[in-house]
Amino acid sequence: MEELVGLREGSSGSPVSLRELWGPCPRIRRGIRGGLEWLKQTLFRVGEDWYFLMTLGVLMALISYTMNFAIERVVQGSGIPELKTILSGVVLEDYLDIKNFGAKVAGLTCTLAAGSTIFLGKVGPFVHLSVMMAAYLGRVHTKAIGESENKSKQNEMLVAAAAVGVATVFAAPFSGVLFSIEVMSSHFSVWDYWRGFFAATCGAFMFRLLAVFNSEQETITFLYKTSFRVEVPFDLPEIFFFVALGAICGVLSCAYLFCQRTFLGFVKTNRVLSKLLATSKPLYSALVALVLASITYPPGVGRFLASRLSMNEHLDSLFDNHSWALRTRNSSPPWPEELDPQNLWLEWYHPRFTIFGTLAFFLVMKFWMLILATTIPIPAGYFMPVFIFGAAIGRLIGEAIAFAFPEGIVAGGVTNPIMPGGYALAGAAAFSGAVTHTISTALLAFELTGQIVHALPVLMAVLAANAIAQSCQPSFYDGTIIVKKLPYLPWIRGRKISSHRVIVGHFMNCTITTLAKDTPLDEVARVVTSTDLATYFLVESTESQILVGTVGRVHLVQALQAEPPSWAPGHRQCLQDLLAGGCPLEPVTLQLSPETSLHQAHNLFELLNLQSLPVTSLGRAVGSVSWVELTKAISNLTNPPAPK
């Protein structure tokens, strides 16, 4: 039915609807409509596209500022060094806040989208994301059931979450749990063992199940399929070559760790670079990405770096059990114009460079390119790149052995050809294990490929590499903690520094602030206002100095500000009255003696995640020991000061 129309009284204009004529307040509505029409004609006189562009610019500026603010706070880098610090008992504000989850995911997505150009992975950020989610779920669970916060239980959740982060990247629950144990903490509670395995197994199972649902795999299988010979995967004389490969990986890992830590420190201390990182992180990231992209451009230098391969394809090709050197010894296959998924090894071949030239060039270039990429302030993982780098080392050694023994090594009258893919697997586990100071990378290599035929040589290579790396350099994560100056208690390495001979009395802080029960309230107020300590040692009396507990600064301030009760005439107000009035007193359950060795004190701090402990002699408070004193004492042992 057509709408009825009419004319306004005394008007010869266009007809209007009856609803408009008979509606309430017609003049006011006509005035508003006319004003909006005038505003529309005035604004869009210059073209409506400009206003949409202005709105787009404002919105993107807000998003950019928000992401920069988030990245500035917590989401850049790997995240594992900061998690090690948190699990040692240090509180890093907002680092596990769920509000940063989205920014971390967005930044990591951009990093992975860069592919082999930036050559960075996702293990570290996934561990951070997993721990972030665990902390959030823990807080929700605590609020839901009305329990008070339990720091011990929170740490259990965080350790299990770290295992889940590794397991969901590689679908490797066993190595995920062991890796989190080795990397995250110096002491591990057996009670956390089954928690970590349960969570990691659920995560790994779901990760591979999603691949089946997405039609990527027909069934649950391993990430990197290999076809190593099962009957005789290696001959006995090859054990020597595997151990030598581990030693080479250990030496190269020491060089890599030293150069990476030195360059990262240079970037943070250099006036130009530090200012650029402080004021223009996107500009610094763009410049570094431009340098890396220019080198890895496939038609250029990237032709000799297998830059058309993704990181997963790098490993697929390096784990190939056929010898490329023997394949190309009597033939020169052409370089395919397009990537051939069935012959990924051709990306490593060039008729002028040969297989050995491209592998050696890849190692030399990726050595410094990876060090440069680790300085970019973006969410990124650094385990996968060193894993691939180690695989390339093993592949180069394996190809050299296969070329030197084209028919194989004779052992027991039987000759079996050399499999360079087995050396690539051992090199990946050995180099990544040496860089991170872990042994679980050997198990990770088996879980990734689904074959355990090289168990003994791979484990021997990993042990040889770790023996060299751990005696010469701190791990990648410990080195990052040192450069970032995070509050982390250093390890006591080796027996040569004689930590058992140094006692607490040599380095403890003797200038401590104590409050006695008979201290007048005006003196208590003066001490509280003139110092900024979080807790104060409480002693029985000023004369005896017998330690009875600790009292918090916050509780003291609240008790002093509260309205005092009516005191008896002539009563002298003292701290004992505040304690009797409800000011909480914490008992001292653990204390050190001046005769306690540095080694014993260090073990206690590491085992219990302590920040400070009182030192008593015959019950009297004589000093205190915190991280500051322990760190200084260990530093004086490892690097003795020059004699005056």
N, C-alpha and C positions, 0 to 999 in steps of 0.2 A: 504494500500500500504506500502510495506516494505521500510525502510529508506535506501538510497544508501550509500554504504561504499567504502572505498578505503584505499590505503597505502600512507604514507608520502614518499616523494621523498628521495631515498637513505636509506630508513629504511626497515628493515626486521621484524619489530615488529608486534603487533596486529593491525588489521584494525580499522580505525576511521571513523566517519560520515563525509560526504562531507560538512555539515554545519560547522563542526569544522575546516575542512581544509580551507574552503574559507571565514570563518568569519574574522572580523577585529582583528588585533593585536593577532595572534594566539600564539606567543611566550610568550607574557605577561600573557595571560589567562592560558597557560599551567604552567607557573611559579607559579601563584597564586594557581591553583588547586593542584599542587604538594606540595606547602607549607602547605595548609590546610590538605592534607592527612598526611603529616609528623607530624603536630601538633595533629591530631586525634590519630594517632598511639602512640605518646609519652604520651599524657594525659591519654588515656584509657588503658595504659599498666598495671596500678594498679587496673583496674576494674572500669567500668563506674558508678556502683552503688554508689561509694564513693562521686562522684561529685554531684550526685542527692541528696544524704544525706546532703552534705555540703550546697547546695543551699537551701534545706528544713530548715536546722538549721538557716541559715542567715535570711530567710524570717520570720520564726516563732519568731526569736529574735527581728526583727523589729516590728512585730505585737505586741509582748509582751511589748516591750518598749513603743510603742504608747499607748496601753491600760493602762499601768501603769501610764504613764504621764497624761492621761485623768482622770483616777480614782483618781490620786493624787490631781487633781485640783477640780473637782466638782461632780463627779457622785456617790461617795460613800454615804451611808446612805439613809435616807428617802427623804430629800429635803424640807420638810414642814417647819422646823425651819428657814432655809435660806429664804424661800419664805415669811414667816412672817416678817423677817427683811427687805426684799426688799419692801414689801408693806407698811412698816412703813416709807419709804423715804430714806433708806440707799442704796447706790449703791455698789453691789458686782460684781467686774469685772469678765466678761466672764461666770458668773453663768448661764445665760440664752442664751448662745451662741449655735446656732444650730449645730455647729461642734461637740458638746459633745453628741448629740442625739444618734448617733450610739453606742458609748461606754456605755451609760446608758442602751440602749435596750439589748446589748450583756451581760452586767453584770447582769441585771435583769433576763434574760433568764436562765443564769446559776444558779441564786438563786432559781428560781422557779423549775428548774430541780432537785434540791436537795430534794424537797418535804417536808415531815414531819420530815426529819432528821434535817435540820436547823430550820424548823418551822418558816419561815418568809413569809410575804405576798408581795403585790405589790401596795397597795393603795398610799403610799407616793411617790414612783417613778413614778407612772402614773400621779399623780398631777404635779410633776416636769416636766415630758415629755409634758404634755398638756400645761403648762405655757410656756415652752420653744418654743413649736410650735406656741403658740399665739403671743409671742414676735417677732418671726421671721415673721409671717404673717403681724403683725402690721408694721414692718419695710418695708416690701415689699409694703404694701398698701400706706405708707407714701411716698415712693420713686416714686410709680406709678402715684400718683395724684399730686405730687410736693408740698405737704404741709410741714410745719415745724413740728417738734416733739411736741406732746401735752402730757405732763406727766399725766394729769388727765385722758385722754382717754386711755393711756397705762395701767393705773391701772385698769380701767374698764374692759379692755380685759383680764388682768391677773386674776382678781377675777372671771370672767366668766369661764376662762380656768380651774381654780381650781375646780369649780363645775363640769365641764365636766370630769375631771380626776376621781372624785369619782363616777359619774354617769355611766361611761363606765366600771367600775369594777364590780359594783353591779346591773347595770340596774335599778338604783334608782334615778330618776331626782329630786324628791322633797327633799329627805334627802341629796342629793349631794349639792344642793344649800344651804340648811340650814347649813350643815356641813362646807362648805367653809366660810359662814358668821361667824359662831361661832369660827372657828379656825384661819382664816387668818387675821382678822382685828378686832380692838376694836370698830370701828365705820363703819357703812355700809350705802352707799348712796342708796336710794330707786330707783334711776335712773338705778342702776346696776341690779335690781331685775329681770326685764323681760329679760335682756340680758343673765343672768345666767340660767334662766329657759328655754329659747329658745335653747341655746347651749347644755344644759344638756339633754333636751328632745330629740334633734336630735342624740346626742351621745348614749343615752340609747336605743333608737329605733333601730339604726343601729346595736348596739351590739347584741340585741336579734334577729334581722332580719338575721344576719349572721349565728346564730345558726340554724335557720330554713333552710337557703340555704344549710348549711352543713349537713342537715338531722339529726342533733342532737335533734331537737324538731319538732313536727308536726305543731305547731303554736307558736306565741309569748306568753310566759308564764313566771312564776317566777323562780328564780334560785333554791330555795329550796322549794319543795312541801311538805306541811304538811297537816294533816287530823285531826286537832283539832275539838272537838265537838262544834258545832255552837249553839245549842239550849241553853245549860247551860255550858259554858266553864269553869266556876269556881263558887264556892259557896261564899256567902258573908263572912263567917269566914276566907276564904283563903286570903282575903285582908291583914290580919295581917301577914300572912306568906310571902306574896310578899314584904311588907314593911320591914320586918325583913331581907329578902334576899337582899334588896337594902342596908340596913345598913351594912350587912356582906360584900357585894361587896365594899362599901365605905371604910371600915376599911382595907380590903385586898389591895385595890388600893393604899391607903396611904403607906402601907408597901412596896408594889411593887415599887411605884414611888421613895420612899426614898432609897431603896436598889439599884435600877437601877441607880439613879443619883450618889449615893455614889460610886458604883463600877465603873461607867464610869469615874468619877473623879479620882479614884484610878489608873485606867489603864493609864490615861493621865499624872499622876504625878509620878507614880512608875518608877524608873530609868531603870529597865530591860525591862518592858513592853513598856514604851514609846519609848525606843531606838529600840526595835523590831518593833514597829509600824512605826517608822520613816524610818527605813532602809530596813525592810523585811516584808512588808505587806502580800505578798503571804504566807510566812512561818507562820506568826501568824494566818492567816485565815485557813491554812491547819491544824494547831495544834488544833484550836478550833473545826473545822469540824470533826477531828478525834475523839475528846472526845465525841462530840454529837452523831456521827455515832456509836461509840462503845456502847453507852448506849441504843440507839434506835434500835439496831440490833434485828430483830423480834424473832429469836430463843433464844435470851438471855433475858436481862432485858426488851427489847422492847415488849416482850410478854405481860407485864403488863401495857404497855403504849398505846396500840392500835396503834402501830407504822406502821402496814401494811395499815392503812387508810391514804388517802390523806387529805388535809385540807378541801376540799369540803365534803368528806365522813365523816369527823369528825362531821361537822354540821348536815349532813343528819341523822346520827345515834343519835346525842344528841337531836335532835328535835322530835324524835319518841314519839308518845303520849301514848304508852303502858309502863307499869311499868316493868322494867327488874327484880327488886327484887321480885315481885310477880310471875313472870314467872319461876324463878329459885328457888322458895322457896321449892317446893316439887319435883323438878327434877334437874338433873345435865346434861345439854346438852354438847356433846363433842365439843372441839375446832376444827373447820374445818381446814384441812390441807391447803386448798386454800381459798382465800377471797370469801365469799358468798355475792354478791351484794344485795340479797333479805333479808339477815339477818346480817346486819352490826353490830347489837348490840352484837353479839357473840364475837366480838373482845374485848369487854369490860368485858367479863366474864372469871373468873378463879375459879374452884371449891374450891380451898384453900383460895383465896383472897376474893371471892364474889364480887358482883357489887360495894359495898361500899369500899372495899379495893382497887380495881383497880382505881376507880374514885379519891379516896383520894391520892393514890400513884401518879397518873397522875398529880394532882394539886401540890403536893410537889415537884416532879421532874421538871415539866415544869416551876415552879416559878423561880428556879435558872438557868435552862437551857435557858430560854428565855432572862433573864438578860445577860447571857454570850453571847448569839447569837447577841444581839444588839451591842456588841463591835466589831463585825467583820466589817472591812472596805469594804463593798460591797453594791451595790444598793439593798435596801430591804425596805419593808413596815412593820410597826409594829402594824397596826390596826387590821388586821385579826387574828394574834396570840392572842391578848388580848380579842378579840371577842369570839374566841373558848374557851379560858381559862374561861371567864365569863359564857359561856354556860355549861362548866363542873361543875362550882360552883353551878349553878342553877339546873343542873341535879342531883347532889349529894343531895341537899336540897329537891328537889322534890321526889327523890326515898325514902329518909328518911320519908317524910310525908306520901307517899303512903304506906310504910311499917308499919307506926304507925297506919294508918287508912285504912286497906285493903279494907273495904267496902265503903269507902268514908266518907265525913263529912255530918252529917244530918243537913239540913237547911230547915225549913218550912215543915217538914214532908217528904221531898224528899231526897234520898241519891244518890249522883253522885260520881263515882270513880275519884280519883285524876289523873290528867294528868301531869306527870313529864316533858313532852316536853314544856308545857307552862312555867314552872319554868326555864327551860334551856333558853328559849327565853328571859325571863325577866332578867336572870342572864347575858346573853351575852350583852344585851343593857345597863344594869346597870354598869357592870364592865368596858366595853369599854367607856361608857359615863363618868364615874368617872376618868378614866385614861387620857382622852382627854379633860375633863371639857366641855362636850357638852351634850345637851338634844336631839339633832337630831338623836342620835342612836336609840331612841325609834321608830321614824318614819322609820328609816332604817330597823329595825327588821320586821316591817309590810310590807315594800316593798319587802324584800327578800323572805318572806314566802307567801305573798298574802292574809294573814288573819289578820283581825284587831279585832278579838274577845277578845283578851287580852289587848286591848288598855289602859284601866284604870289601871289595876294592873302593867303593864309594865311601864307606865309613872310614877306611884307612886314609883316604885322601882328605876327608873332612878333619880328622884328628891331626894330621900333619899340618894342614893349613892353620888350624886353631892354635896349635902349639907355637907356631911362629908369630901369629898375629897377637895373641893374648900376652906374649912376653915383650912385645915391642910397642904396641899402640892401644889406646882405649877404643872401644867399639864405636860404631857410627853414632849410635844414640847417646853414649856417654860423651863423645866428643862434641856433639851438638849441645848437650847440657853444659859443658865447660865453656863453649863459645857464647852461649846465651846467658851464662852466669845464673843458671837456675839453682835454687837452694837444694842441692843434692849432696848427700854424704859420700865422699870419695871412698873407694875400696882401698884396703891395705893389701897390696900385691907383693908377693914374694916374701921370703924369710930373711933377706939380707938387710932389711931396714930395722930389724930388731925391735918390733913393736912390743914384745913382751918385757923388754928392759925399761921401757918408759912407763912411769906410773902417773896416776891422776894428779898427785901432789906437785908434779913438775909443770903442769899446764893449766890447772884449774883456775877459775876466776875467784880470787880471794875477797874482792870488794863486793860483798853482797849486802842487800838491804833486808833486814829482819825486823819483824814487829813482835814485841813481847806482849803477853797477856796483860801485864801491868803497865803498859804504855798509856799515858794520858791521851784522851781523845783529841786535844788540840795538837799534840805531837803526831798522832795518826793522820789527822787532816793535813798537816804540813808535809808529811812524807808522801801522801797520796797525790797532793797537788804539785809537788816538786819532782816527781818521777813519773815515768810512763810505763812501768812494768805491768804485765797482765796479771801476775800472781805474786804474792809476797810470802816469804817463809815465816811461819809462826813458831815462836819459841816459848818455852814455859815461863821464863822470866829473863829480865835484862842481865842478871848476874850469871845464871846457869847456862843460858843459850842452848838448852836442850830442845831439839827440833821435835815438834808435835804435829805439824801439818802445814798446809798452805791455805791461804785465803785469797779469793779473787778480788781484783781491783773494782770490778763492777759492783759486786756485793757490798764492798766497803763503802763506796760512794752512795749507794742506795740507803745503807744503814745510817750513814752520817747525815744524809739529807732528810731522813724521816724525823717526825716529831718525837723528841725524847720523852720517856716516861717520867713520872714524878719521882725524883730521887729523895732519899732521906737526907735530913739536914747534916751537913758536914761530910757527905759522901763524895769521894773523889772519883769522877767518871773516868773509866779506862776501857781498853779494848775488850776486856773480859765481859763487860756489861753488854757490848754489842753482840758478842758471841752468844751470851745467854739469852739475848733478845731475838735470836733467830738468824743471825748472820751465818751462812753455811761455812763449815770448816771441812776441807778435804784432807783425809789422812795421807801420809807419805807411805806408800806401799813398797817403794823401791828407792834405794839410796846407794851411793858409792862411798868407798873408803879412799883416803889419800894413797893407800898402798895398792889399789886396784890398777892393773896394768892397762895400757892404752888398748891393747888387743881385746881384752875382756869388755872394756867400756864400749868399744866400737861394735862388738857383737851384740851387746844389749840394745844399743840404739837402733841397729839394723833389724834385729829380731822383733822388737816391740814397737817400732816406728815412733821413737821418742824424740822430743824436741830439747829437753833439758832435764837434768837430774841434780838433786842436792848432794853435797859431799859432807859427810859427818865423821867425826872422830870421837869415839866413846860417847856417842849420842849428841855431841855438840855440833851445831852447824858451823862449818869452817870455810865453805865455798860452794861453788856450783860449776857444772860442766854443761855446755850447750853445743850445738853444731859448730858455732864459731870457734870454740876452743879445740874441738876435735879436728876440724878441718885444718886449723893452723898447726896443730901438733903433727898431723900426718904430712902436711906440706914441709915442715921442718925436717922430718925424717927422710922424705924422698929427695928433697932439695935443701940440704943443710945450708944455713946462711954463712956467708964468708966471714972468717975470723977478723975481728977488729984489730 
